[in-house]
Amino acid sequence: MEYTIQKLGELAGISTRTLRYYDEIDLLKPARFSEVGYRIYSSAEVSRLQQILFYRELGINLVRIKEIISSPSFDSTSALKQHKEKLLQKRVQLDLLINNVDKSIQEKERGIKMTDNEKFEGFKQQLVDNNEDKYGEEIRNKYGNQTVDQSNSKLKDMTQEQYEEIVKLEQEVLDSLKEAMTAGDPTSDLGQKTASLHKQWISFYWPKYSKEAHAGLAEMYVADERFAAYYNKVQAGAAQFLRDAIREYTKN
């Protein structure tokens, strides 16, 4: 079956403008053009668009999606199985959050008390799932499954106070990074303060801190665009600045 760009947009629930953009960046090309110049899409393009939308749902940017699905080693069946696994993980997380809300309502309306751990259970699982979605593959390849699994267990076992501290520290790292970049020197006191705050923050995740691992992680912040994007939202070049600050910090 073939579709015009209008019909494919209606089928997928996206705009024709989006489909035209996908064509422009060579992410999703039409199968052919009609005699009057309309884009025509076949079942192969429909399947490719489905994969694109799955990856978008998982928060992966278009550049990375193009690399993945254009790779000669791309296996659509394996990709679908991975999508299913990720979606099931999201469902578990949503179920935890819904259960959290239900218990909170019962606490307010019926006086049924929640433990402090229950109040934050869904949010801690969300942290774990978000980290796995964004960085899991790279971190597991670099540090091994055992280390990552231990890190996830440590995060899920956090107390309320620890959870609040990690959220606070995350923002402090970003604020300090912005301030240090104004000074312009990653080896300055402000730069080293940022690196120290970063150490405190990642120590909540890691089963054991080491300078070598910290420096290695900082290199990934520059090498991997997803890590870089997280820090570069502070300011252009922030990921590299933080990497340089951590390099200096881990020398001492």
Residue, then its C-alpha position, 0 to 999 in steps of 0.5 A: m500500500e502507498y501513501t501520500i505525505q498527507k495520508l502518512g502524516e494522518l496515519a502516524g499522527i505527525s505533521t506533513r512539515t515533520l515528514r518534509y523535514y525528515d526528507e530534507i535530512d535524509l532520515l525518511k525519504p519517499a519511495r518515489f514522487s508522483e507525476v505531479g511531484y507528490r511524495i509517495y511512501s510505501s510499506a518500507e517507509v512506513s516501517r522506517l517511520q515507526q522505528i523513528l517514532f519509537y526512538r523519538e519516544l525514548g528521547i533519542n535525537l534525530v542525528r543518533i536515530k539516523e545513525i542507528i537505522s542507517s547502519p548496515s548492521f541495523d536489525s529491525t526485529s531486534a530493535l522492536k524487541q529493545h523498544k518493547e523492553k524499554l516500554l515495559q520498563k517505562r510501564v513499571q515506572l508509571d505503575l510505581l508513580i500511579n501507586n505512589v499517587d494512590k497511596s498519597i491520596q489514601e494518606k490524605e483522605r483515610g489517614i493511611k500512613m506512607t513510609d518515607n521510602e514509599k513516598f519516593e519509591g517511584f521517583k527513585q525508579q524514575l532516576v534509574d530508568n532515565n539513566e539507563d535510557k540515556y546512558g546505560e549502554e555506554i556506561r555498561n560497556k565502559y564499567g561492566n554490568q555488575t558495577v551499573d547494577q550495583s549503582n542502580s541498587k544503591l540508588k533505589d535503596m536511598t533514604q528520603e534525605q539522600y534522594e533530596e540531597i542528590v536532587k539538590l546536588e545535581q542543581e548545585v553542580l550546574d549552578s557552580l559550573k555556570e559560575a566557574m565558566t564566567a571566571g574562565d579557568p577550570t583549574s581555578d577555585l571555582g572550577q575545582k569546587t565544581a569538580s568536587l560537587h560533581k564527585q559528591w553527586i556521582s558518589f550517590y550513584w557509584p558503589k565505590y568512587s575512584k579518581e580514574a573512573h571519575a576522569g574517565l566519565a568526564e571524557m565521556y561527557v565530551a565524547d558522547e553527544r548525549f552527555a555533552a548536551y546535558y551540560n552544554k545546556v548550561q552554556a556552550g562548551a560546558a561539557q569540555f570545561l567540566r572535563d578539564a576541571i575534573r582532569e585537574y581535580t583527579k590529578n591531586 
